[in-house]
Amino acid sequence: FLKKIKKNNNREWFEKNKPVYLQSKKDLEEIIGKVLTLTSKFDKDVVGIGPAKTIFRIYKDVRFSKDKTPYKTNMGAHITPGPKGGDLAGYYIHIEPGNCFLGGGCYMPMPDKLAAIRQEIDYNFTDFKKILAHKDLKKYFGGLADEEKLVNPPKGYDKENPAVEILKNKHFVVMHNFDDKELLKPDFAKYAATAFKAMHPFLVFLREAVK
């Protein structure tokens, strides 16, 4: 479905193929449901969350975009405590032909939340380094993604601060790319939940920082 909508991103095609989309969405909900069941065993903050709450809409908001195509060409789910779209650190599954990945953390946190995360890292840098250096996290995610880092230290922090390079981050996320075929395997939910378990201590740190 996603391969086809990339070539036919218009309302006429979508309406004709809506049953295919609805089946794809149903398949995704089934997958996310299995991931949630496994993830809730080690992360009690996501117990009781249903898959429908986590999945993003296929419809794009084109009001402020130059690209006026009406539909996304990817599907995804954001598993996070609290209301949908909440700002507590969570898990993310991105499904897009040739660009599938698992991720998690805090992406584009609001200024007050960003300040709180930086402060927590500054105060507890030794603990944060241990979390990032854990073999399971490194196995799946390597380390923090460094997209859009500041050039200079954030306001209030000295360039000699031992945590300064991490504090320059605007986002605090980790990512793990996987092959499209992985998604079709019977044990994909276990594969995703195992990666999420490796990420969990990182998320706990971020959640505590903003509470």
C-alpha positions as MATLAB code, in Angstrom:
seq = 'FLKKIKKNNNREWFEKNKPVYLQSKKDLEEIIGKVLTLTSKFDKDVVGIGPAKTIFRIYKDVRFSKDKTPYKTNMGAHITPGPKGGDLAGYYIHIEPGNCFLGGGCYMPMPDKLAAIRQEIDYNFTDFKKILAHKDLKKYFGGLADEEKLVNPPKGYDKENPAVEILKNKHFVVMHNFDDKELLKPDFAKYAATAFKAMHPFLVFLREAVK';
ca = [
       0.000    0.000    0.000;
       2.729    2.482    0.947;
       4.691    1.808   -2.224;
       1.568    2.433   -4.298;
       0.402    5.584   -2.540;
       3.829    7.131   -3.061;
       3.160    6.913   -6.808;
      -0.558    7.797   -6.551;
      -0.804   10.422   -3.824;
      -4.212   11.838   -4.695;
      -7.730   11.615   -3.301;
      -9.238    9.793   -6.279;
      -6.760    6.909   -6.053;
      -7.015    6.798   -2.269;
     -10.819    6.539   -2.280;
     -10.707    3.707   -4.828;
      -8.122    1.886   -2.730;
      -9.465    2.734    0.717;
     -10.262   -0.929    1.522;
      -6.564   -1.728    0.983;
      -5.594    1.131    3.311;
      -8.045   -0.010    5.984;
      -6.668   -3.553    5.828;
      -3.115   -2.180    6.084;
      -4.127   -0.141    9.108;
      -5.766   -3.188   10.665;
      -2.580   -5.206   10.084;
      -0.538   -2.454   11.726;
      -2.871   -2.321   14.729;
      -2.438   -6.070   15.166;
       1.356   -5.717   15.097;
       1.359   -2.772   17.515;
      -1.020   -4.640   19.810;
       1.504   -7.478   20.100;
       4.344   -5.008   20.681;
       2.333   -3.284   23.410;
       1.592   -6.575   25.161;
       5.303   -7.406   25.309;
       6.447   -3.872   26.126;
       3.980   -3.476   28.994;
       5.692   -6.387   30.766;
       8.755   -4.233   31.501;
       7.275   -0.725   31.175;
       4.276   -0.348   33.472;
       3.737    3.222   32.239;
       2.250    1.905   28.982;
      -0.028   -0.751   30.493;
      -3.578   -0.395   29.189;
      -2.698    1.611   26.087;
      -4.481    0.323   22.989;
      -2.893    0.303   19.508;
      -5.460    2.739   18.070;
      -4.209    5.403   20.483;
      -0.652    5.102   19.197;
      -1.042    5.070   15.401;
      -0.643    8.252   13.380;
      -3.266    9.390   10.882;
      -2.518    8.883    7.176;
      -3.898   12.335    6.363;
      -1.364   15.160    6.163;
      -1.804   18.679    7.495;
      -0.875   20.670    4.389;
      -1.872   24.142    5.636;
       1.718   25.278    6.162;
       3.482   22.963    3.721;
       4.674   23.565    0.174;
       4.002   19.897   -0.536;
       0.226   19.702   -0.956;
      -0.031   15.938   -1.524;
      -2.806   14.868    0.862;
      -1.438   11.627    2.334;
       1.637   10.466    4.198;
       3.729    7.816    2.494;
       4.652    6.175    5.779;
       2.795    4.678    8.722;
       3.880    4.781   12.322;
       3.030    4.460   15.973;
       4.134    6.460   19.007;
       3.809    4.571   22.276;
       3.956    7.010   25.159;
       2.363    7.366   28.611;
      -0.432    9.863   28.984;
      -2.586   11.386   26.233;
      -1.913   10.825   22.536;
       0.776   13.233   21.393;
       1.969   13.673   24.975;
       5.453   14.939   25.719;
       6.717   12.094   27.930;
       9.486   10.023   26.353;
       8.141    7.094   24.359;
       8.794    4.447   21.736;
       8.340    4.941   18.000;
       7.868    2.541   15.097;
       8.279    4.017   11.604;
       7.196    2.021    8.567;
       8.238    3.311    5.163;
       9.553    1.292    2.228;
      13.348    1.449    2.391;
      13.342    3.522    5.590;
      11.906    1.473    8.454;
      13.209    2.149   11.936;
      12.582    1.832   15.648;
      13.210    4.901   17.742;
      12.441    6.548   21.013;
      13.097    9.400   23.392;
      12.062   13.057   23.282;
      11.892   14.621   19.816;
      11.432   18.401   19.636;
      10.605   18.839   23.349;
       9.078   22.181   24.324;
      11.600   24.719   25.709;
      10.709   24.050   29.362;
      10.987   20.277   28.873;
      14.248   20.656   26.950;
      15.677   22.780   29.774;
      14.573   20.177   32.343;
      16.229   17.333   30.399;
      19.479   19.260   30.048;
      19.463   20.092   33.751;
      18.899   16.457   34.713;
      21.752   15.322   32.452;
      24.015   18.000   33.928;
      23.159   16.986   37.502;
      23.369   13.233   36.866;
      25.812   12.952   33.999;
      27.536    9.864   35.392;
      24.246    7.966   35.531;
      23.244    9.141   32.049;
      26.595    8.035   30.602;
      26.113    4.578   32.122;
      22.673    4.317   30.493;
      24.061    5.276   27.072;
      27.026    2.938   27.483;
      24.954   -0.136   28.388;
      25.700   -3.014   26.026;
      22.039   -3.611   25.124;
      21.387    0.017   24.205;
      24.603    0.170   22.192;
      23.747   -3.101   20.424;
      20.498   -1.778   19.000;
      20.897    2.004   18.914;
      24.589    2.841   19.113;
      24.076    6.127   20.904;
      22.188    9.396   20.789;
      21.190   10.724   17.376;
      22.888   14.092   16.931;
      20.451   15.707   14.494;
      20.329   19.533   14.747;
      22.887   19.978   17.510;
      23.758   23.465   18.687;
      27.133   24.836   17.643;
      27.717   26.509   21.012;
      26.756   25.367   24.530;
      23.137   26.118   25.484;
      22.544   29.210   27.569;
      23.672   28.728   31.156;
      26.253   26.020   30.417;
      29.999   26.426   30.168;
      31.989   25.002   27.270;
      34.161   23.192   29.821;
      31.168   21.262   31.180;
      31.957   17.529   30.748;
      28.437   16.956   29.402;
      28.502   19.889   26.981;
      28.458   17.866   23.742;
      25.345   15.990   24.854;
      23.742   19.157   26.220;
      24.007   20.706   22.753;
      21.336   18.284   21.508;
      17.910   19.723   20.690;
      16.418   16.214   20.609;
      17.224   13.300   22.861;
      16.442   10.259   20.735;
      17.933    6.930   19.670;
      17.226    5.114   16.388;
      17.609    1.624   14.946;
      17.020    0.978   11.238;
      15.709   -2.399   10.119;
      15.078   -4.094    6.792;
      11.532   -3.996    5.397;
      11.445   -7.812    5.421;
      11.874   -7.813    9.219;
       8.373   -6.384    9.580;
       6.838   -9.385    7.816;
       8.447  -11.994   10.072;
       6.236  -13.715   12.679;
       8.531  -12.626   15.514;
       8.686   -8.914   14.611;
       6.810   -7.909   17.780;
       9.378   -9.738   19.896;
      12.189   -8.129   17.895;
      10.757   -4.628   18.444;
       9.973   -5.189   22.123;
      13.492   -6.507   22.773;
      14.928   -3.313   21.289;
      12.462   -1.231   23.314;
      13.503   -3.039   26.500;
      17.095   -2.006   25.804;
      15.847    1.575   25.421;
      13.660    1.584   28.544;
      16.222    2.913   31.110;
      16.926    5.812   28.731;
      13.224    6.651   28.590;
      12.835    6.405   32.373;
      15.625    8.958   32.795;
      13.956   11.369   30.344;
      10.491   10.906   31.857;
      11.758   11.588   35.357;
      13.518   14.727   34.095;
      10.313   16.360   32.881;
       7.905   15.227   35.615;
];
